[in-house]
Amino acid sequence: MLINENLARRALVHADGIDWMPSPAKGVDRRMLFRIGGEKARATSIVRYAAGSRFAHHDHPGGEEFLVLDGVFQDESGDFPAGTYVRNPPGTGHAPRSDDGCIILVKLWQFKESTRDRIQVSRIRSSLGSPLWSGFVASAFRRIWRARDTGGLAAWGDCRCREP
């Protein structure tokens, strides 16, 4: 499957204009923003977990990043409320779920194989002090996706956070 696959061209998508597509897991739907590949793909998606939904344990050979936009996302390493950003390096895996339902933005297969640092940032806020999910989503995404690691610190504009 190819969605906005030409990386040399700007892609502009309004998520409300994309239908929710079912995933292989019951109760988990996606709005696919970017995709190169089948079920295991280089992809960026908005993923909606219904209350009580879950995926079986799976690996992320190309790594994974997610930002919780609403609700609480969970896996065996913890509970991640809205505003939490997690970067899992290549070769990691988990069994994701949401007891009460959530919406996340997820990116898959964007790392070099040598990337090995896991980062978790809780409750990201904009430089104005407002919660990320209150209107500064686009700005925060630009900061997160362009982040450069330096000595175990990840820098996002005004926010500097250490690995957990």
Protein Blocks (a to p, Z undefined) as FASTA:
>chain_A
ZZhkblkbccdddfklpccdddfbehiacddfbdcddfbccddddddddehiacdddddf
kopadddfbhjdddfkbccdehiacdddehiacddddfkopaddddehkacfklmbdcdd
ehiadfkopafklopmmmmmmmmmmpcceehiacehjaccddZZ
